[in-house]
């Protein structure tokens, strides 16, 4: 082997040593997220009451920060809202409803915000959740811009 071929192989090794570690964390983050999501989904199946609501909320948060799909987010917030309603847990239903609107707003889904916000505002008014109510009024205004 001549010096030039040795240098070429060495430079290839150096490049791989630099690039390879940069790609591994992204894959491991995806794997960690999927493992967490699967774990939370399994836990929900055996849980009831407040514990189930808290796990559903953790799942919705994990999906929010790891997936771009609005449909996925709506699915998990909707399940949280349904469970909260079944358990008559107004606080968790408020969280689910307001997070849904804020998620839609943050993802640029103004039309979807406008389609469902009135029902959410009525719910917040009926339950006198004024801090959340005024927060959604802000989202309503943003959706009209």
Backbone as a printed PyTorch tensor [residue, N CA C, xyz], in Angstrom:
tensor([[[  0.8310,  -1.1850,   0.0000],
         [  0.0000,   0.0000,   0.0000],
         [  0.8690,   1.2400,   0.0000]],

        [[  0.5040,   2.1420,  -0.8600],
         [  1.2530,   3.3900,  -0.8910],
         [  0.6570,   4.3860,   0.1020]],

        [[  1.3420,   5.4410,   0.3160],
         [  0.9540,   6.4520,   1.2990],
         [ -0.3890,   7.0980,   0.9430]],

        [[ -0.6460,   7.3290,  -0.3300],
         [ -1.9010,   7.9610,  -0.7530],
         [ -3.1150,   7.0990,  -0.4140]],

        [[ -3.0490,   5.8040,  -0.6600],
         [ -4.1890,   4.9320,  -0.3470],
         [ -4.3970,   4.8150,   1.1630]],

        [[ -3.3130,   4.8410,   1.9250],
         [ -3.4270,   4.8170,   3.3860],
         [ -4.1260,   6.0820,   3.8810]],

        [[ -3.7400,   7.2370,   3.3210],
         [ -4.3570,   8.5000,   3.7150],
         [ -5.8370,   8.5360,   3.3370]],

        [[ -6.2010,   8.0040,   2.1800],
         [ -7.5990,   7.9480,   1.7660],
         [ -8.4280,   7.1170,   2.7390]],

        [[ -7.9020,   5.9470,   3.1100],
         [ -8.6140,   5.0880,   4.0500],
         [ -8.7160,   5.7430,   5.4240]],

        [[ -7.6420,   6.3810,   5.8240],
         [ -7.6430,   7.0580,   7.1180],
         [ -8.6430,   8.2140,   7.1380]],

        [[ -8.6980,   8.9870,   6.0370],
         [ -9.6460,  10.1030,   5.9880],
         [-11.0910,   9.5880,   5.9890]],

        [[-11.3400,   8.4500,   5.3380],
         [-12.6630,   7.8530,   5.3520],
         [-13.0460,   7.4280,   6.7700]],

        [[-12.1140,   6.8560,   7.4820],
         [-12.3600,   6.4410,   8.8680],
         [-12.6580,   7.6490,   9.7440]],

        [[-11.9140,   8.7210,   9.5690],
         [-12.1210,   9.9410,  10.3530],
         [-13.4890,  10.5330,  10.0530]],

        [[-13.8660,  10.5770,   8.7870],
         [-15.1720,  11.1220,   8.4060],
         [-16.2930,  10.2810,   9.0240]],

        [[-16.1840,   8.9690,   8.9360],
         [-17.1920,   8.0990,   9.5360],
         [-17.2460,   8.2620,  11.0490]],

        [[-16.1020,   8.4400,  11.6630],
         [-16.0530,   8.6200,  13.1130],
         [-16.7360,   9.9180,  13.5330]],

        [[-16.7360,  10.8990,  12.6660],
         [-17.3890,  12.1740,  12.9700],
         [-18.8850,  12.0990,  12.6720]],

        [[-19.2620,  11.5380,  11.5420],
         [-20.6540,  11.5240,  11.1040],
         [-21.4910,  10.5030,  11.8580]],

        [[-20.9760,   9.3170,  12.0810],
         [-21.7520,   8.2510,  12.7040],
         [-22.3380,   8.6370,  14.0660]],

        [[-21.5790,   9.2210,  14.9710],
         [-22.1820,   9.5960,  16.2520],
         [-23.2880,  10.6460,  16.1190]],

        [[-23.2440,  11.4490,  15.0710],
         [-24.2800,  12.4600,  14.8830],
         [-25.6120,  11.8480,  14.4690]],

        [[-25.5720,  10.7070,  13.8180],
         [-26.8110,  10.0700,  13.3780],
         [-27.4050,   9.1490,  14.4370]],

        [[-26.6100,   8.6000,  15.2980],
         [-27.0970,   7.6570,  16.3010],
         [-28.0470,   8.2950,  17.3140]],

        [[-27.7670,   9.4960,  17.8820],
         [-28.7020,  10.0520,  18.8570],
         [-30.1040,  10.2750,  18.3030]],

        [[-30.2130,  10.6890,  17.0590],
         [-31.5350,  10.9170,  16.4810],
         [-32.3250,   9.6050,  16.4430]],

        [[-31.6610,   8.5320,  16.0650],
         [-32.3360,   7.2430,  16.0390],
         [-32.6870,   6.7880,  17.4520]],

        [[-31.7840,   6.9880,  18.3880],
         [-32.0650,   6.5300,  19.7410],
         [-33.1810,   7.3670,  20.3790]],

        [[-33.2840,   8.6580,  20.0140],
         [-34.3940,   9.4760,  20.5090],
         [-35.7220,   8.9330,  20.0010]],

        [[-35.7600,   8.5480,  18.7300],
         [-36.9750,   7.9640,  18.1670],
         [-37.3240,   6.6590,  18.8710]],

        [[-36.3190,   5.8430,  19.1080],
         [-36.5400,   4.5630,  19.7780],
         [-37.0350,   4.8030,  21.2010]],

        [[-36.4190,   5.7360,  21.9080],
         [-36.8450,   6.0520,  23.2650],
         [-38.2960,   6.5410,  23.2880]],

        [[-38.6370,   7.4010,  22.3340],
         [-40.0120,   7.8970,  22.2700],
         [-40.9920,   6.7590,  22.0280]],

        [[-40.6900,   5.9050,  21.0610],
         [-41.5990,   4.7970,  20.7500],
         [-41.7360,   3.8400,  21.9290]],

        [[-40.6320,   3.6000,  22.6350],
         [-40.7020,   2.7470,  23.8190],
         [-41.5640,   3.3910,  24.9030]],

        [[-41.3890,   4.7010,  25.1040],
         [-42.1930,   5.4120,  26.1000],
         [-43.6700,   5.3770,  25.7140]],

        [[-43.9520,   5.6390,  24.4390],
         [-45.3360,   5.6360,  23.9670],
         [-45.9670,   4.2640,  24.1650]],

        [[-45.2560,   3.2040,  23.7710],
         [-45.7780,   1.8460,  23.9470],
         [-46.0070,   1.5220,  25.4210]],

        [[-45.0750,   1.9430,  26.2490],
         [-45.1960,   1.6950,  27.6890],
         [-46.4290,   2.3990,  28.2650]],

        [[-46.6420,   3.6440,  27.8680],
         [-47.8030,   4.3910,  28.3500],
         [-49.1120,   3.7810,  27.8390]],

        [[-49.1240,   3.3640,  26.5900],
         [-50.3300,   2.7280,  26.0390],
         [-50.6600,   1.4330,  26.7820]],

        [[-49.6270,   0.6480,  27.1090],
         [-49.8540,  -0.5880,  27.8710],
         [-50.3640,  -0.2680,  29.2740]],

        [[-49.7830,   0.7370,  29.9020],
         [-50.1810,   1.1070,  31.2610],
         [-51.6400,   1.5430,  31.3110]],

        [[-52.0680,   2.2960,  30.3240],
         [-53.4480,   2.8070,  30.2830],
         [-54.4570,   1.6630,  30.3020]],

        [[-54.1140,   0.5680,  29.6450],
         [-55.0400,  -0.5690,  29.5540],
         [-55.3870,  -1.1540,  30.9220]],

        [[-54.4580,  -1.0540,  31.8670],
         [-54.7050,  -1.6670,  33.1770],
         [-55.0230,  -0.6470,  34.2690]],

        [[-55.1110,   0.6180,  33.8950],
         [-55.3290,   1.6550,  34.8980],
         [-56.7760,   2.1440,  34.9060]],

        [[-57.1180,   2.7700,  36.0210],
         [-58.4380,   3.3780,  36.1560],
         [-58.2850,   4.6940,  36.8970]],

        [[-59.3430,   5.4860,  36.8590],
         [-59.4070,   6.7050,  37.6570],
         [-58.3440,   7.7380,  37.3130]],

        [[-57.9170,   8.4260,  38.3540],
         [-56.9630,   9.5190,  38.2010],
         [-55.6520,   9.0420,  37.5960]],

        [[-55.2220,   7.8540,  37.9810],
         [-53.9700,   7.3090,  37.4510],
         [-54.0310,   7.1910,  35.9250]],

        [[-55.1610,   6.7260,  35.4230],
         [-55.3500,   6.5870,  33.9680],
         [-55.3310,   7.9610,  33.2960]],

        [[-55.9840,   8.9380,  33.9070],
         [-55.9970,  10.2900,  33.3390],
         [-54.5860,  10.8830,  33.2920]],

        [[-53.8340,  10.6850,  34.3460],
         [-52.4630,  11.2130,  34.3710],
         [-51.5960,  10.5500,  33.2970]],

        [[-51.7640,   9.2520,  33.1220],
         [-50.9980,   8.5400,  32.0960],
         [-51.4330,   8.9860,  30.7040]],

        [[-52.7420,   9.1710,  30.5060],
         [-53.2230,   9.6780,  29.2050],
         [-52.6260,  11.0610,  28.9140]],

        [[-52.5390,  11.8950,  29.9430],
         [-51.9620,  13.2240,  29.7680],
         [-50.4700,  13.1280,  29.4190]],

        [[-49.7460,  12.2400,  30.0780],
         [-48.3300,  12.0250,  29.7570],
         [-48.1670,  11.5660,  28.3130]],

        [[-49.0530,  10.6850,  27.8820],
         [-49.0120,  10.1850,  26.5080],
         [-49.2540,  11.3220,  25.5190]],

        [[-50.2570,  12.1370,  25.7870],
         [-50.5580,  13.2680,  24.8960],
         [-49.3630,  14.2260,  24.8250]],

        [[-48.7230,  14.4780,  25.9620],
         [-47.5460,  15.3520,  25.9640],
         [-46.4040,  14.7420,  25.1650]],

        [[-46.1760,  13.4510,  25.3230],
         [-45.1050,  12.7770,  24.5760],
         [-45.3570,  12.8620,  23.0730]],

        [[-46.5960,  12.6350,  22.6840],
         [-46.9550,  12.7110,  21.2620],
         [-46.7830,  14.1430,  20.7550]],

        [[-47.2050,  15.1120,  21.5570],
         [-47.0970,  16.5210,  21.1640],
         [-45.6490,  16.8880,  20.8240]],

        [[-44.7190,  16.4620,  21.6580],
         [-43.3270,  16.8570,  21.4670],
         [-42.5630,  15.9750,  20.4800]],

        [[-43.1530,  14.8530,  20.0650],
         [-42.4080,  13.9280,  19.2100],
         [-43.0320,  13.6720,  17.8390]],

        [[-44.2870,  14.0230,  17.6620],
         [-44.9470,  13.7630,  16.3820],
         [-45.4990,  15.0590,  15.8020]],

        [[-45.5180,  15.1260,  14.5000],
         [-46.0600,  16.3060,  13.8310],
         [-47.5100,  16.1140,  13.4000]],

        [[-47.9880,  14.8920,  13.4460],
         [-49.3310,  14.5800,  12.9700],
         [-50.4070,  15.1790,  13.8770]],

        [[-51.2030,  16.0740,  13.3260],
         [-52.3060,  16.6630,  14.0770],
         [-53.3290,  15.5830,  14.4210]],

        [[-53.5340,  14.6350,  13.5260],
         [-54.5000,  13.5610,  13.7680],
         [-54.1210,  12.7360,  14.9980]],

        [[-52.8360,  12.4320,  15.1430],
         [-52.3750,  11.6860,  16.3300],
         [-52.6360,  12.4770,  17.5920]],

        [[-52.3080,  13.7390,  17.5480],
         [-52.5050,  14.5920,  18.7190],
         [-53.9750,  14.6790,  19.0920]],

        [[-54.8210,  14.8870,  18.1000],
         [-56.2620,  14.9780,  18.3650],
         [-56.7970,  13.6680,  18.9440]],

        [[-56.2890,  12.5640,  18.4630],
         [-56.7240,  11.2590,  18.9610],
         [-56.4450,  11.1440,  20.4600]],

        [[-55.2350,  11.4700,  20.8760],
         [-54.8690,  11.2700,  22.2790],
         [-55.4990,  12.3150,  23.2030]],

        [[-55.6450,  13.5470,  22.7260],
         [-56.3620,  14.5450,  23.5340],
         [-57.8420,  14.1940,  23.6450]],

        [[-58.4140,  13.6590,  22.5740],
         [-59.8200,  13.2610,  22.5960],
         [-60.0520,  12.1200,  23.5880]],

        [[-59.1470,  11.1560,  23.6130],
         [-59.2690,  10.0480,  24.5630],
         [-59.1400,  10.5450,  26.0010]],

        [[-58.2420,  11.5000,  26.2180],
         [-58.0980,  12.1000,  27.5500],
         [-59.3940,  12.8190,  27.9420]],

        [[-59.9310,  13.5810,  27.0120],
         [-61.1800,  14.3130,  27.2760],
         [-62.3260,  13.3450,  27.5840]],

        [[-62.4350,  12.2680,  26.8260],
         [-63.5080,  11.2880,  27.0390],
         [-63.3880,  10.6230,  28.4160]],

        [[-62.1570,  10.2300,  28.7670],
         [-61.9480,   9.6080,  30.0850],
         [-62.2860,  10.5850,  31.2070]],

        [[-61.8800,  11.8250,  31.0480],
         [-62.1600,  12.8380,  32.0740],
         [-63.6680,  13.0340,  32.2230]],

        [[-64.3690,  13.0740,  31.1070],
         [-65.8210,  13.2540,  31.1460],
         [-66.4910,  12.0640,  31.8410]],

        [[-66.0500,  10.8420,  31.5220],
         [-66.6100,   9.6460,  32.1550],
         [-66.4020,   9.6630,  33.6670]],

        [[-65.2670,  10.2180,  34.0890],
         [-64.9410,  10.2510,  35.5110],
         [-65.4180,  11.5370,  36.1870]],

        [[-66.0790,  12.3710,  35.4130],
         [-66.5600,  13.6550,  35.9190],
         [-65.4170,  14.4810,  36.5270]],

        [[-64.2620,  14.4230,  35.8710],
         [-63.0830,  15.1840,  36.3150],
         [-62.9900,  16.4470,  35.4490]],

        [[-63.6210,  17.4970,  35.9400],
         [-63.7060,  18.7520,  35.1900],
         [-62.3120,  19.3140,  34.9010]],

        [[-61.4270,  19.2480,  35.8780],
         [-60.0830,  19.8250,  35.7120],
         [-59.3310,  19.1750,  34.5570]],

        [[-59.3790,  17.8560,  34.4780],
         [-58.6600,  17.1460,  33.3980],
         [-59.3570,  17.3800,  32.0530]],

        [[-60.6780,  17.5100,  32.0720],
         [-61.3790,  17.7990,  30.8180],
         [-61.0210,  19.1970,  30.3250]],

        [[-60.8940,  20.1280,  31.2510],
         [-60.4620,  21.4870,  30.8940],
         [-59.0830,  21.4400,  30.2470]],

        [[-58.1710,  20.7000,  30.8610],
         [-56.8110,  20.5790,  30.3190],
         [-56.8470,  19.9870,  28.9160]],

        [[-57.6090,  18.9160,  28.7360],
         [-57.6890,  18.2710,  27.4240],
         [-58.2580,  19.2160,  26.3680]],

        [[-59.3310,  19.9140,  26.7060],
         [-59.9630,  20.8210,  25.7450],
         [-59.0470,  21.9930,  25.3870]],

        [[-58.4510,  22.6150,  26.3910],
         [-57.6000,  23.7750,  26.1030],
         [-56.3260,  23.3510,  25.3790]],

        [[-55.7660,  22.2040,  25.7510],
         [-54.5660,  21.7330,  25.0540],
         [-54.8610,  21.3870,  23.6040]],

        [[-56.0560,  20.8820,  23.3560],
         [-56.4360,  20.5820,  21.9710],
         [-56.4520,  21.8600,  21.1360]],

        [[-57.0970,  22.8940,  21.6470],
         [-57.1730,  24.1620,  20.9060],
         [-55.7780,  24.7590,  20.7260]],

        [[-54.9880,  24.7560,  21.7800],
         [-53.6420,  25.3280,  21.6850],
         [-52.7770,  24.5380,  20.7130]],

        [[-52.9320,  23.2200,  20.7040],
         [-52.1940,  22.3800,  19.7660],
         [-52.5770,  22.7140,  18.3320]],

        [[-53.8730,  22.8090,  18.0850],
         [-54.3290,  23.1530,  16.7390],
         [-53.8010,  24.5230,  16.3280]],

        [[-53.8380,  25.4590,  17.2410],
         [-53.3450,  26.7990,  16.9630],
         [-51.8460,  26.7860,  16.6790]],

        [[-51.0910,  26.0780,  17.5100],
         [-49.6350,  26.0030,  17.3270],
         [-49.2390,  25.3050,  16.0340]],

        [[-50.1030,  24.4360,  15.5530],
         [-49.8050,  23.7030,  14.3100],
         [-50.4110,  24.3840,  13.0850]],

        [[-50.9300,  25.5970,  13.2730],
         [-51.4320,  26.3730,  12.1450],
         [-52.7790,  25.9160,  11.6120]],

        [[-53.5630,  25.2680,  12.4400],
         [-54.8630,  24.7440,  12.0210],
         [-55.9930,  25.6870,  12.4540]],

        [[-55.9570,  26.9250,  11.9510],
         [-56.9290,  27.9480,  12.3580],
         [-58.3640,  27.5210,  12.0620]],

        [[-58.5900,  26.8860,  10.9370],
         [-59.9500,  26.4590,  10.5850],
         [-60.4920,  25.4710,  11.6140]],

        [[-59.6530,  24.5320,  12.0410],
         [-60.0800,  23.5550,  13.0390],
         [-60.3230,  24.2210,  14.3920]],

        [[-59.5180,  25.2360,  14.7170],
         [-59.7270,  25.9930,  15.9580],
         [-61.1140,  26.6200,  15.9200]],

        [[-61.4210,  27.2750,  14.8270],
         [-62.7130,  27.9650,  14.7110],
         [-63.8930,  26.9940,  14.7300]],

        [[-63.6900,  25.7790,  14.2060],
         [-64.7680,  24.7910,  14.1670],
         [-65.1580,  24.3010,  15.5610]],

        [[-64.1980,  24.2380,  16.4780],
         [-64.5270,  23.6240,  17.7660],
         [-64.4500,  24.5460,  18.9700]],

        [[-63.9600,  25.7510,  18.7910],
         [-63.6880,  26.5910,  19.9540],
         [-64.9540,  27.0340,  20.6920]],

        [[-66.0500,  27.2410,  19.9780],
         [-67.2590,  27.7220,  20.6560],
         [-67.7440,  26.7270,  21.6980]],

        [[-67.7330,  25.4460,  21.3520],
         [-68.1380,  24.4110,  22.2990],
         [-67.2230,  24.4230,  23.5310]],

        [[-65.9320,  24.5970,  23.3050],
         [-64.9820,  24.6310,  24.4180],
         [-65.1790,  25.8770,  25.2810]],

        [[-65.4250,  27.0040,  24.6560],
         [-65.6880,  28.2350,  25.4190],
         [-66.9640,  28.0930,  26.2510]],

        [[-67.9980,  27.5040,  25.6700],
         [-69.2480,  27.2830,  26.4120],
         [-69.0010,  26.3860,  27.6250]],

        [[-68.2110,  25.3330,  27.4310],
         [-67.8850,  24.4200,  28.5250],
         [-67.1290,  25.1490,  29.6380]],

        [[-66.1460,  25.9580,  29.2560],
         [-65.3580,  26.6940,  30.2480],
         [-66.2130,  27.7170,  30.9900]],

        [[-67.0920,  28.3860,  30.2620],
         [-67.9810,  29.3600,  30.9010],
         [-68.9230,  28.6590,  31.8840]],

        [[-69.5230,  27.5740,  31.4540],
         [-70.4490,  26.8270,  32.3070],
         [-69.7680,  26.3870,  33.6110]],

        [[-68.4940,  26.0150,  33.5150],
         [-67.7640,  25.5320,  34.6850],
         [-66.9280,  26.6210,  35.3640]],

        [[-67.1180,  27.8580,  34.9070],
         [-66.4650,  29.0330,  35.4890],
         [-64.9430,  28.8920,  35.5650]],

        [[-64.3640,  28.4310,  34.4820],
         [-62.9070,  28.2910,  34.3680],
         [-62.3850,  29.4840,  33.5680]],

        [[-62.4180,  30.6440,  34.2220],
         [-62.1850,  31.9090,  33.5300],
         [-60.7610,  32.0720,  33.0210]],

        [[-59.7810,  31.6010,  33.7350],
         [-58.3920,  31.7240,  33.2610],
         [-58.2390,  30.9930,  31.9320]],

        [[-58.7710,  29.7830,  31.8580],
         [-58.7060,  29.0090,  30.6200],
         [-59.5760,  29.6370,  29.5370]],

        [[-60.7200,  30.1580,  29.9550],
         [-61.6470,  30.8000,  29.0210],
         [-60.9430,  31.9500,  28.2910]],

        [[-60.3020,  32.8230,  29.0550],
         [-59.6370,  33.9730,  28.4290],
         [-58.4250,  33.5460,  27.6020]],

        [[-57.7930,  32.4610,  27.9980],
         [-56.7060,  31.9120,  27.1780],
         [-57.2120,  31.4580,  25.8210]],

        [[-58.3910,  30.8360,  25.8160],
         [-58.9530,  30.3900,  24.5360],
         [-59.4940,  31.5530,  23.7190]],

        [[-59.9460,  32.6000,  24.3780],
         [-60.3550,  33.8070,  23.6410],
         [-59.1600,  34.3310,  22.8430]],

        [[-57.9840,  34.2880,  23.4470],
         [-56.7660,  34.7030,  22.7520],
         [-56.5120,  33.8040,  21.5340]],

        [[-56.7050,  32.5010,  21.7030],
         [-56.5170,  31.5710,  20.5710],
         [-57.5550,  31.8460,  19.4670]],

        [[-58.7660,  32.1840,  19.8840],
         [-59.8310,  32.5200,  18.9380],
         [-59.4250,  33.7520,  18.1150]],

        [[-58.9030,  34.7510,  18.7970],
         [-58.4610,  35.9730,  18.1110],
         [-57.3220,  35.6670,  17.1500]],

        [[-56.3770,  34.8380,  17.5960],
         [-55.2420,  34.4670,  16.7350],
         [-55.7160,  33.7100,  15.4850]],

        [[-56.7230,  32.8770,  15.6540],
         [-57.2330,  32.0930,  14.5150],
         [-57.8740,  32.9790,  13.4630]],

        [[-58.3640,  34.1560,  13.8890],
         [-58.9800,  35.0880,  12.9450],
         [-57.9640,  35.9460,  12.2130]],

        [[-56.7360,  35.9560,  12.6520],
         [-55.7150,  36.8080,  12.0000],
         [-55.2820,  36.2410,  10.6720]]])
